[in-house]
Amino acid sequence: MNDKRVLWIVQTALFIALLIVIQISTAFMGNTLITGSLVNLVLIISVLSYGLLTGCSIALLSPLIAKLFGIGPLWSIIPFIILGNVVLVMIYGLVAKRIDALNNKKIFYYNIALVIVAALCKCIVLYLGIVKIMVPLFLELPAKQAHVISSMFSLPQFFTALVGGFLALIIYQQLKKILNNTSQ
């Protein structure tokens, strides 16, 4: 096994460990806004720090890990959560580095637009997949449970992706400064 592959495994494993700690430690709060925001933060930092492969791996594993620890949603909606996470990660992975390369005063505004667009895209994927397709067409749920799931995978997803995105921008900028100082 070459050094790059080992490094990727270690970096990805660290983000997975962080994700597990966040999901378990915030699950008792019963507040999906906190957990969701922090999970989105980890997704975004992982892709910004180590690229699309790491980000997509974390995006794929996040809902599976939550479910395995008994804090995730129904198995039948997990593919849509994975898809929403991957959309978020792909947008950041493909756009954020290009914004950083611009090196002008508009970077701040481009980053804000990136957070909003990525959060909106993730929310749309989850809303269409879960609220408009899975819940009414495939899941035979009592009305109250269907309402709860539909509520969870609509506007709150936009807010958690926004909060996670804005936190990621702040933290990642500081991480870059720290890493640049230590590598000199």
C-alpha positions in Angstrom: 0.0 0.0 0.0 1.5 3.4 -0.9 1.8 6.3 1.4 -0.9 8.4 -0.3 -3.5 5.7 0.1 -2.6 5.2 3.8 -2.8 9.0 4.3 -6.2 9.1 2.6 -7.4 6.2 4.8 -6.2 7.9 8.0 -7.7 11.3 7.0 -11.0 9.8 6.1 -11.0 7.7 9.3 -10.4 10.8 11.4 -13.5 12.5 9.8 -15.6 9.4 10.3 -14.5 9.3 14.0 -15.4 12.9 14.4 -18.8 12.3 12.7 -19.5 9.4 15.1 -18.6 11.5 18.1 -20.9 14.3 16.9 -23.8 12.1 16.1 -23.6 10.2 19.4 -22.9 13.2 21.6 -25.7 15.3 20.1 -28.3 12.5 19.8 -29.4 12.8 23.4 -30.4 16.5 22.8 -33.1 15.5 20.4 -32.3 18.6 18.4 -31.8 17.7 14.8 -30.8 21.3 14.0 -27.6 21.0 16.1 -26.8 17.5 14.9 -27.5 18.3 11.3 -25.5 21.6 11.3 -22.5 19.8 12.8 -22.8 16.9 10.4 -22.9 19.3 7.4 -19.9 21.1 8.9 -18.0 17.9 8.9 -19.1 17.0 5.4 -17.9 20.4 4.1 -14.6 20.6 6.0 -13.8 17.0 4.8 -14.2 17.9 1.1 -12.4 21.2 1.5 -9.5 19.7 3.4 -9.0 16.4 1.5 -11.0 16.4 -1.6 -14.0 14.8 -3.3 -13.2 11.2 -2.5 -13.0 11.9 1.3 -16.1 14.2 1.2 -18.2 11.7 -0.7 -17.1 8.8 1.5 -18.2 10.8 4.6 -21.4 11.8 2.8 -22.1 8.1 2.1 -21.3 6.9 5.6 -22.9 9.6 7.7 -26.6 8.4 7.5 -25.5 4.7 7.6 -23.5 5.3 10.8 -26.4 7.2 12.4 -28.7 4.4 11.6 -26.3 1.7 12.9 -26.1 3.7 16.2 -29.9 3.8 16.4 -30.2 7.5 15.8 -30.8 7.5 12.1 -34.0 7.6 10.0 -35.8 4.8 8.2 -33.6 2.6 6.0 -35.8 3.4 3.0 -35.0 7.1 3.0 -31.3 6.8 3.6 -30.4 6.7 -0.1 -32.0 10.1 -0.5 -30.0 11.4 2.5 -26.8 10.0 1.0 -27.7 11.7 -2.3 -28.4 15.0 -0.6 -25.1 14.8 1.3 -23.2 13.9 -1.9 -24.8 16.9 -3.8 -23.7 19.2 -1.0 -20.1 17.8 -1.0 -19.9 17.8 -4.8 -20.9 21.5 -5.1 -18.3 22.4 -2.5 -15.7 20.2 -4.0 -16.1 21.5 -7.5 -16.7 25.2 -6.7 -14.9 26.2 -3.5 -11.3 25.7 -4.8 -12.1 27.8 -7.9 -13.4 30.6 -5.6 -10.2 30.5 -3.5 -8.2 30.8 -6.7 -9.9 34.0 -7.8 -7.9 35.9 -5.2 -10.0 39.1 -5.2 -12.3 41.1 -2.9 -15.4 39.3 -4.1 -14.3 35.9 -2.6 -16.4 36.7 0.5 -19.5 37.1 -1.5 -18.9 34.1 -3.7 -18.4 32.0 -0.6 -21.7 33.2 0.8 -23.4 32.4 -2.5 -21.8 29.0 -2.5 -23.2 28.2 1.0 -26.7 29.3 0.0 -26.7 27.4 -3.4 -25.2 24.2 -1.9 -27.7 24.3 1.0 -30.6 24.9 -1.3 -29.6 22.1 -3.6 -29.3 19.6 -0.7 -32.6 20.7 0.6 -34.3 20.3 -2.8 -32.9 16.8 -3.2 -34.1 15.8 0.2 -37.5 17.5 -0.2 -38.2 16.0 -3.6 -36.9 12.5 -2.7 -38.3 12.1 0.7 -41.3 14.5 1.1 -42.6 14.3 -2.5 -41.7 10.7 -3.5 -40.9 8.4 -0.6 -43.4 9.5 2.0 -46.6 9.8 -0.2 -45.9 7.1 -2.7 -43.9 4.3 -1.1 -44.0 4.5 2.7 -47.2 3.4 4.4 -46.9 5.5 7.5 -49.5 6.8 9.9 -50.3 10.4 9.1 -48.5 11.8 12.2 -45.3 9.9 11.4 -45.5 11.0 7.7 -45.9 14.6 8.8 -42.9 14.4 11.2 -40.6 12.9 8.5 -41.9 15.4 5.9 -41.2 18.3 8.3 -37.7 17.0 9.1 -36.7 16.8 5.5 -37.9 20.1 4.3 -36.9 23.6 5.4 -34.9 22.4 8.5 -32.4 20.8 6.1 -31.8 24.1 4.4 -31.1 25.7 7.7 -28.7 23.0 8.9 -26.8 23.1 5.6 -26.6 26.9 5.9 -25.4 26.8 9.4 -22.9 24.0 8.7 -21.7 25.9 5.6 -21.1 29.2 7.3 -19.4 27.5 10.2 -17.2 25.5 7.7 -16.2 28.8 6.0 -15.1 30.3 9.2 -13.3 27.2 10.5 -11.7 26.3 7.2 -10.2 29.8 6.8 -8.6 29.4 10.2 -7.4 25.9 9.4 -5.8 27.1 6.3 -4.0 29.8 8.2 -2.8 27.4 10.8 -1.6 24.8 8.2 0.2 27.5 6.2 2.0 28.8 9.3 3.1 25.3 10.4 4.3 24.3 7.0 6.7 27.3 6.7 
